[in-house]
Amino acid sequence: MNLLSGRKRLSGLCLSIVLGAVMIVSGCGTSAPGLVDRLSAGEVKDMQQPIPDAQIKYNKDKIFHVLGGWPKPPLYQGNPFGSGGTGDTNNRYMFEGLFFFIRSMNNVYNRLAESSEDTEQTTTVHLHQNVKWHDGAPFTSKDVWAYYRLNNGAEVTKYLTSIETPDDYTIVFHWMNPAPYPELRKLLLAQDLQGQVPYHIYKKYVDKADALLKEAKPLTDKSKDGPFNLDITDELSKKIALNWNEFTRAGPKIPVGTGPYKFEKVTTTDMLLDKFEDYWRPDAVHFDKIWIKNVPELSAQYALVKAGKLDWYDGTPPKDILESLLKQNKDLVHYRMYDPASVGLMYNIRNKPFDNLKFRQALTYVLDKKKLREIGNFYGQEYPKISMTGIMPSSLDQEVDKSVLDQMTDYTTNLDKAAELLKEIGWTKGSDGLWHDPEGKVPSFIIGAPNNWAPGVNSAQIAAEQFTKFGIPTKLKAVDSTIYFSNADKGQYDMSMDWVDVSWGFQNPWSSMRVLFWQGTKTKVGFPNVKKKDADGNEVDTGKLDLKLKGIDGKEYDIDQEMKRFPYVQDEQERRKIIDNLAWIANENCWGVNFFQNATGAWMNTKTMSGDFPMMDQIVQYNRDMPLATDPDEQLAITHLNHGFNSTYMPEEYWPR
């Protein structure tokens, strides 16, 4: 599928809801028939066709109004890698990559890459030849090479040996032997915005980074990894870091990218981007300007949505607010979609009695997930049978074999089962209605949560109440996020709230398993690491996972080794077996509880925008509050609408009205 041939949206994450808001389009707010009325009057075809400039009625200035955030001037500068960057929202309009992917659907599209092909050890990318930087310089393969030599901490460099540029419009990525399987190679490349390091601007720092990397020797220790299979010593690492820090302070004053919009001006509250007249695909850009306004307060954002002063808005607010917005503005349509992340609780296995599997399972049987979901995210989806699998629940049927799912322990709420498990490990329930541990004590527990995360805090409070009602006293401790994450990673809470079964990058089971076994979930659960002796005989934590557990077949598996070998397994069925096993192990060991999969959304202002909106035949039926789609094509179309799930700009099939 070509980059701009489908419905698309912009990059970011679930953080889009905390960004800003924008100003009014020409004519917004005047009374006119609402969307349902217009559809009933037979205007569907008119809405789905491009409107000639002379007939544009409400958005005469052809300005697209969205939300954003950026470092406040005078801190604002043009280096996207500098302190605070150039703004997470506007990056998607000014900068591009070779490819981009839809985070929740795993679809990869060409962007600056015109085409690509794989051999056993290489991926060759051919660039569009009419791409220019905003300052007029041509975009070439040297710029892609520069991106990775300077930004050598990018994940994909751990799987590469070198990058070759045989001509200005060809890049050859040489993979390690064995190489990751082809689909994963494309995803690893697609997560980067390679059009961010113009070589002609940053030549000094790129050449210095290249020279430093050439000082390194090839890796011989297979337990280590480094950029381009190089052994970066501590001394060399310091020099590379120093060069990087100098680069991040090097400017320029305004961003220089290859995207469809270029920087025009910025203030504390407003940013204006202008259409790049030399953009390599001008027919795909229908708006002349993008006006972004920074309004962090949610109440102010909702007021702007209600008033019709936004053309596009990401996020699904609480049910009462959502219904109010739709009621008060008949031009809005809200599309719901699965977020590739779930709200959940993690047990700290460093603390007793959470090191006991049956105790963790008992707590899990206590929880009523329906109530947790209703208070945390009304539009989310709970999955009563699972504890935590490492995979987005809505993808389990596609990623894990049915026979494996059928053999997983069912954790549907069962208070009798919870009591039975506690008794098996020596707990007793007293006449006071409280559970006493084997020593006769009544312990109390703490759930930690970041206080600025409403879904987590609200559902954690209900979980604490459910545990307490069952006879296990539990309290919520909500603290500032700057404190919470450090405390949780150090094991200072009995249970911690966070996103679980989540993929922060591309939607691939291995990507989400990394969060469980190598990243955020690992540190909060407290998985053990491999310890080694240093030269002085002192024990040193290597940071490498030390977890060996029995799989569904009864064999013991080294989880770290299974995770490490997955990218290089070329056979799809063998990769599926690895994921089957890891998901089963996660569920059986019950290291946490998936409360519910989050649901988010996208708002479209149909008064100021026209185009091929999804599910038009159902908008009247659902009165513009569209349910979670079940048809795969509709799911993809709707997912393209959410700016938080990809790294593209305004879809080409939407025009000013």
NORCOR-V183398 format. One record per helix or strand of 3 or more residues. SS is the DSSP state (alpha for helix, beta for strand). FROM is the first residue (numbers start at 0). LEN is the number of residues. Records with the same first field share a line. If there is no record, write none. Layout:
BEGIN
SS->FROM-LEN ; FROM-LEN
END
This chain:
BEGIN
alpha->13-5 ; 34-6 ; 43-4 ; 52-3 ; 90-4 ; 140-10 ; 154-5 ; 181-9 ; 198-16 ; 226-3 ; 233-15 ; 281-3 ; 297-9 ; 318-10 ; 356-10 ; 368-8 ; 392-7 ; 401-6 ; 414-10 ; 453-17 ; 480-9 ; 508-9 ; 519-6 ; 558-8 ; 571-18 ; 615-7 ; 631-8 ; 642-3
beta->62-5 ; 98-3 ; 107-3 ; 112-6 ; 121-6 ; 159-8 ; 169-6 ; 260-6 ; 269-6 ; 288-5 ; 311-3 ; 331-16 ; 444-6 ; 473-6 ; 494-6 ; 528-5 ; 538-7 ; 547-3 ; 555-3 ; 591-14 ; 608-3 ; 653-3
END
